Amino acid sequence: SYMGYQVFIIKTGVPSENGVGPDKDIVGFSAYCVHMGYPLNYDPNTNCLLCLMHFSQYDVTRGGMQVVGHPNQFLPQLILEYDSSTGDIYALGFNRLVYGTYNTALQGFKGVSST
């Protein structure tokens, strides 16, 4: 989980869009379909996250691009940073809104004012 959001951190085995690590193949994504928010499952044979409710698929090697199904947008991807001196990977935030949120950056923080 990242900041209370369920996520996938995946080592795809191939250089991937926005991938980090020595092989540029580690990516992170929201665990919820952008269509109606159902949980996703990872299929290592296709490198896709799958929604079992309506059969949508997102290619994790291509930035979470929707390749099958109802969604008309990419899956929110975690912005990851790799520290080559330690091998640590840090999540810095999402590149899009996670399903059901109005502001992913502020969601979950108490005391944040919009004024």
ZICOR-V350016 format. One record per pair of residues at least 24 apart in sequence whose C-alpha atoms are under 10 Angstrom apart, sorted by the first residue. I is the first residue (numbers start at 1). J is the second residue. D is the distance in Angstrom with one decimal. If there is no record, write none. Layout:
i->I j->J d->D
i->I j->J d->D
//
This chain:
i->1 j->30 d->9.3
i->1 j->31 d->9.3
i->2 j->30 d->9.2
i->2 j->78 d->9.1
i->2 j->91 d->7.5
i->2 j->92 d->9.4
i->2 j->93 d->8.5
i->2 j->94 d->9.7
i->3 j->91 d->9.6
i->3 j->93 d->8.9
i->3 j->104 d->9.5
i->3 j->105 d->9.4
i->3 j->106 d->9.9
i->3 j->107 d->8.5
i->3 j->108 d->7.5
i->3 j->109 d->9.3
i->4 j->107 d->9.0
i->4 j->108 d->7.4
i->5 j->29 d->10.0
i->5 j->30 d->7.3
i->5 j->31 d->8.0
i->5 j->32 d->9.2
i->5 j->98 d->8.4
i->5 j->104 d->9.4
i->5 j->107 d->9.6
i->5 j->108 d->9.5
i->6 j->30 d->6.3
i->6 j->31 d->5.4
i->6 j->32 d->7.7
i->6 j->39 d->9.0
i->6 j->98 d->10.0
i->7 j->31 d->4.6
i->7 j->32 d->8.1
i->7 j->39 d->10.0
i->7 j->40 d->9.5
i->7 j->76 d->9.7
i->7 j->77 d->9.1
i->7 j->78 d->8.4
i->8 j->32 d->9.7
i->8 j->40 d->9.2
i->8 j->41 d->9.1
i->8 j->42 d->8.2
i->8 j->49 d->9.1
i->8 j->77 d->9.5
i->8 j->78 d->9.1
i->9 j->77 d->10.0
i->9 j->78 d->8.8
i->9 j->80 d->9.8
i->9 j->91 d->9.9
i->10 j->42 d->8.7
i->10 j->44 d->9.2
i->10 j->47 d->8.9
i->10 j->60 d->8.3
i->10 j->61 d->9.7
i->11 j->44 d->9.4
i->11 j->47 d->9.4
i->11 j->60 d->9.7
i->11 j->61 d->9.8
i->12 j->44 d->7.6
i->12 j->45 d->9.9
i->12 j->46 d->9.6
i->12 j->47 d->6.5
i->12 j->48 d->9.6
i->12 j->60 d->7.7
i->12 j->61 d->7.0
i->13 j->44 d->9.5
i->13 j->47 d->9.1
i->13 j->61 d->9.4
i->14 j->47 d->9.5
i->14 j->61 d->7.5
i->15 j->61 d->7.3
i->15 j->62 d->9.6
i->16 j->59 d->9.7
i->16 j->60 d->7.4
i->16 j->61 d->4.3
i->16 j->62 d->6.3
i->16 j->63 d->7.4
i->17 j->60 d->7.9
i->17 j->61 d->5.7
i->17 j->62 d->5.3
i->17 j->63 d->5.2
i->17 j->64 d->8.7
i->18 j->60 d->9.8
i->18 j->61 d->8.6
i->18 j->62 d->8.5
i->18 j->63 d->6.8
i->18 j->77 d->8.7
i->18 j->78 d->9.0
i->18 j->79 d->7.7
i->18 j->80 d->7.9
i->18 j->81 d->9.7
i->19 j->60 d->9.5
i->19 j->61 d->8.1
i->19 j->62 d->9.7
i->19 j->63 d->8.7
i->19 j->78 d->9.9
i->19 j->79 d->9.0
i->19 j->80 d->7.8
i->19 j->81 d->9.2
i->19 j->82 d->9.5
i->20 j->79 d->9.4
i->20 j->80 d->6.7
i->20 j->81 d->6.7
i->20 j->82 d->5.9
i->20 j->83 d->9.4
i->20 j->84 d->9.9
i->20 j->89 d->8.1
i->21 j->80 d->9.4
i->21 j->81 d->8.4
i->21 j->82 d->5.8
i->21 j->83 d->8.2
i->21 j->84 d->7.5
i->21 j->87 d->7.7
i->21 j->88 d->8.9
i->21 j->89 d->7.8
i->22 j->82 d->8.7
i->22 j->84 d->7.8
i->22 j->87 d->8.9
i->24 j->82 d->9.6
i->25 j->60 d->9.7
i->25 j->61 d->7.9
i->26 j->60 d->9.6
i->26 j->61 d->9.3
i->26 j->80 d->8.6
i->26 j->82 d->9.5
i->26 j->89 d->9.1
i->27 j->60 d->7.3
i->27 j->61 d->8.0
i->27 j->63 d->8.6
i->27 j->64 d->9.6
i->27 j->77 d->7.7
i->27 j->78 d->7.3
i->27 j->79 d->8.3
i->27 j->80 d->7.3
i->27 j->91 d->10.0
i->28 j->60 d->8.3
i->28 j->63 d->9.5
i->28 j->64 d->9.3
i->28 j->76 d->8.8
i->28 j->77 d->5.8
i->28 j->78 d->4.9
i->28 j->79 d->7.5
i->28 j->80 d->7.3
i->28 j->91 d->8.4
i->28 j->94 d->9.1
i->29 j->58 d->9.9
i->29 j->60 d->7.9
i->29 j->63 d->8.9
i->29 j->64 d->7.5
i->29 j->75 d->6.9
i->29 j->76 d->5.8
i->29 j->77 d->4.3
i->29 j->78 d->5.4
i->29 j->79 d->8.9
i->29 j->94 d->8.2
i->29 j->95 d->9.6
i->29 j->98 d->9.5
i->30 j->64 d->9.5
i->30 j->75 d->6.8
i->30 j->76 d->5.6
i->30 j->77 d->6.4
i->30 j->78 d->7.4
i->30 j->94 d->8.3
i->30 j->96 d->9.7
i->30 j->97 d->9.5
i->30 j->98 d->6.7
i->30 j->99 d->8.5
i->31 j->75 d->8.9
i->31 j->76 d->9.0
i->31 j->77 d->9.8
i->31 j->98 d->9.0
i->31 j->99 d->9.6
i->32 j->75 d->8.2
i->32 j->76 d->8.9
i->32 j->98 d->7.6
i->32 j->99 d->6.7
i->32 j->100 d->9.6
i->33 j->57 d->8.9
i->33 j->58 d->8.9
i->33 j->66 d->10.0
i->33 j->70 d->9.8
i->33 j->71 d->8.1
i->33 j->74 d->9.6
i->33 j->75 d->7.1
i->33 j->76 d->9.2
i->33 j->98 d->8.8
i->33 j->99 d->7.1
i->34 j->66 d->9.6
i->34 j->70 d->9.1
i->34 j->71 d->6.3
i->34 j->72 d->8.6
i->34 j->73 d->7.4
i->34 j->74 d->7.9
i->34 j->75 d->6.3
i->34 j->76 d->8.1
i->34 j->97 d->9.1
i->34 j->98 d->7.3
i->34 j->99 d->5.4
i->34 j->100 d->8.7
i->35 j->69 d->9.0
i->35 j->70 d->6.4
i->35 j->71 d->5.1
i->35 j->72 d->8.1
i->35 j->73 d->8.7
i->35 j->75 d->9.6
i->35 j->99 d->7.9
i->36 j->70 d->9.5
i->36 j->71 d->8.9
i->36 j->99 d->7.5
i->36 j->100 d->8.6
i->37 j->98 d->8.7
i->37 j->99 d->5.6
i->37 j->100 d->7.2
i->38 j->99 d->9.1
i->49 j->75 d->9.2
i->75 j->99 d->9.1
//
